[in-house]
Amino acid sequence: MKPLCRACLVLASALALVLLTGPGATAGPPTDQLRESIDRALKALADPDLRKDIRTRERRAALRGIANEYAGEKIRYAGESVEGERATVRTKIVTKQGTEVPVDYRMYWRGDRWLVYDVVIEGISLVANYRSQFNAIIQTSTYQELVARMKTKVVSVAESVKEKGTALKP
């Protein structure tokens, strides 16, 4: 994976994580809700006082690292399409060098808000990518092996973040 694509994957994934775990925005068109949520997340990442309120030290360190890494990046909203309870919001991350990286957020309507369920960067779906990796592991071993590998990876990343006190670099 190209370094720029990987860096945008980290940024988009972090924003999606914040969107999925943060408080819900009021219902509205998907783009407006996504914009409001991303703006709120980026504002929280940039505000030292709000960093204190983030739930865990590891999460705070990871988000701080992302905020420092991507300060100055711009998000341009390119459009949306809504079909029933599903929507896609098309954005472009504009790097400091002026490169535009397309990032689409696939969303679904749940209750009174839109939720992100997939992030597509330069045409590569995060969900499809994980699904193909998981299928490859299951085909060569077992579902239990997949779960064991995932648990090992989670522990490894958590320990690395805890030791370094910061996010892993993309």
N, C-alpha and C positions, 0 to 999 in steps of 0.2 A: 504494500500500500504506500502511495506517495506520502512524504512527510506532511505536505500541506493538507492533503485529504485526511490524514490521521489526526492532525491538529484540529481540523474542523469537526471531525467525528467526536473528539474529546469535548470540544465546546458545545456542540449540539446535544451530545448525550448528557452532559452536565446540566444544560438548560432543561432538557426533558426530565431529568431526575428531579430537579427543583420544581418543575411544573407538576409532576406526578405526586410529589410528597408535600407540596406546600398547600396552603389554604386555597379553596376554590375561588375563582373570580366569578363575578356575576355573569349570568347567561347572556349571550349575544352572538353576533356573527363570529365564526371561528377566528378570523384574522384579528379582529379587535380584541378578543379574549386572549389569544396567543400573544399579541403585542403587549397587552397590559401585563400579562404574567411574566414575560421575558423582561420587560422594562423594570418591573418590581424586583425580579431576581437580580438583574444587573445592578440596580440601585443598592440592594442589600449587600451584594458582593463588594461594592465600592465603599460602603459606609462602615468605618471601623467600629462605631457604636453598635450597629446591627449585627456585626460579626459575633459579638459576645452572646447573642441570643440564639445562635444556631445550636442545635441539639447536642452534638458530640464534638469533642476536640478534633477527632480525625476528620469529620465532615467539614468542620470549620477550616482546618488546614488545607484540605483538598480544594475547597471552594476558593480560599484565599489564593492558592497557587494558580487556579484557573483565572481568577480575576486579574492577577498580576500579569499572567501570560498573555491575556487577550485584551488588556486595556487599550482602547483606541480602535478596536474592531467595530465595524458598523453592521447592523442588520437591516437589510432593505426588504420590505414586504412586496412580493411580486404578484400576488393574486391568490385566489382561493376557488375551490369547487366544492359544492355541497350536494350530496345525494342522500336524501333521507337523514339517517342518524350518523352518517359518515361524512367526513370532510378532509380535504387536503389543503394545507396552507403552504404556499410556495414562498420561500425566502431566499435571499442571497446574503452570505456573509462576505463583506467587503474588507479585505485585509488592509493593513497599513500600506502595503505596496500597490494597492488598487486592484488586486486580483479578486474576481467574484467567484465564490464557491456556492453552487446551488444546494440548498438544504430544504427539503420538504418535510413537514410535520403531518403525519396521518393521525386523525383524531376521530373520536366517537362521542356521541352525546350520551351522558349518563346523568340522570336526575335533572339537575338544573345548570349543568356546565359541560363544556367540552373537555375531554381528556386526551392527552397524547398517548398513542400506543405504539408508534413506530416513527423513526427518523430515517430519512433517505438522503444520503449525501452523495452528490455527483452520480445519482442513479443507483446507488448501492444501499439496499434496505438493511438496517440494523437487525431487524427481526429475521429477515431471510438469511442474513449472514450467520447469525447465531443458530438458526434452524439447521443450516447445512453443516455447520461444525458439529452440532449435537448429533445429527443423523450419522455423520461419518464415525463418530465415537461409538454410537450404539450398534452400527453395522459391524464394527471390528471387535467390539467387546459386548458390554451389557449396559442396560439403563442404570444399574447400580454403580457401575464404573463411572458413568457420566456424572452422577450425583457426587460420588466420592471426589472426582477431579474438580468439580465446581467448588465443593467445600474446601478442598485444599487450596485452591486459588484464592478464595475469599479470605481465608486465614493468612495466606502469604501476603496479599496486598495490604490487609489491615495491619499486619506486623511491620511491613515496610513503611507505610505511612506513619505509623506510631513512632518508629525509630527515627525517621527523618524529620518528622514534625511538619511535613509539607506534602503536596501532591506529587505524584510521579510525573515526570516530564513526558509529553506526547512524543 
